[in-house]
Amino acid sequence: MVEYSTSDLSRKSGDIIVDALRGPVTITQRGKPRLVLLDIEEYHRLRRNADTRKSHTISTMPGELLEEAEKSLREYEASE
């Protein structure tokens, strides 16, 4: 992956855009990767294929999901 620093953003913006159209570009800050710049089609592809599942704790879980989990747990306990 091609890499540029944040200070390169203003000085080499044309080069960065050309490289990003070819493949993802990493933008570093103080030597650490901070951002990735990529072609819009690649972004849309990643979004389409993204895992949309959500995790919850007991306190943030929606009521119907909590009830379903409790029911499954009771059924599991009864089967043993």
N, C-alpha and C positions, 0 to 999 in steps of 0.2 A: 504494500500500500504506500502511495506517495505521501510524504509528510512535509508540512510547512509549519512555521511558528506563527503566533498571533501577530507578531510584528511584520511578517510577510504579507498579511492580509491587505494592507494598503499599498505596499510597494509592488506586489506581484499578483494582484487580483486577476489579471487576464490569464496568467499561467495557471493559477489555481483553478479557475473556471474550466479551462481546457482540460486539465488533468481530471477534474471531477466528472466531466462528461465521459471520460474514458473508464473511470472506476473510482471507488471511494477514496477520499483524501482525508488524512488525519491532520487536525490542527492542534499543535502543542502549545502549552503555556508553561514557561519555566522548565522545559524539557519533559513535561508529562503530557500524555494524550488527553485532550479536553473535549474535542468536538470531532464529528465526522461530517464531511460535506459529500453529498452524493447526488447523482442524477435523479430527477423527479420520478421517472419511471421505476427506478430501483427502489426508491422510497415507497411508492405505491405498492410494488410487489411485496416488499417486506411487511407493510401494513395489512395487506390481504392475507398473508400467511401467518400473521401474528397469533399467538396463543391468547385468546380473550378470556380464559378462565380467571376467576378472582379468588383470592384466599381471604378468609375471615378469621377473626377470633370469636370466641363465644359472645363477647360484648358488642361486636359489630355485625354479627351474622343476622341477616333478615329473619324475621319470626318464622315464616313458613319453612325456611331452610333449617333452622334450629329444630323445629318440630319434627321434620323429616329425619334429621340426624338422631334425635332422641328416640324416635320410633325404631329406627334401624338398630340402635344400640340395645334397646329393650328386647327386640326380636333375636338379636345375636346372643344376649345373655340367657334368654329362655331356651335357646337351642343347645346349650351346653349341658 
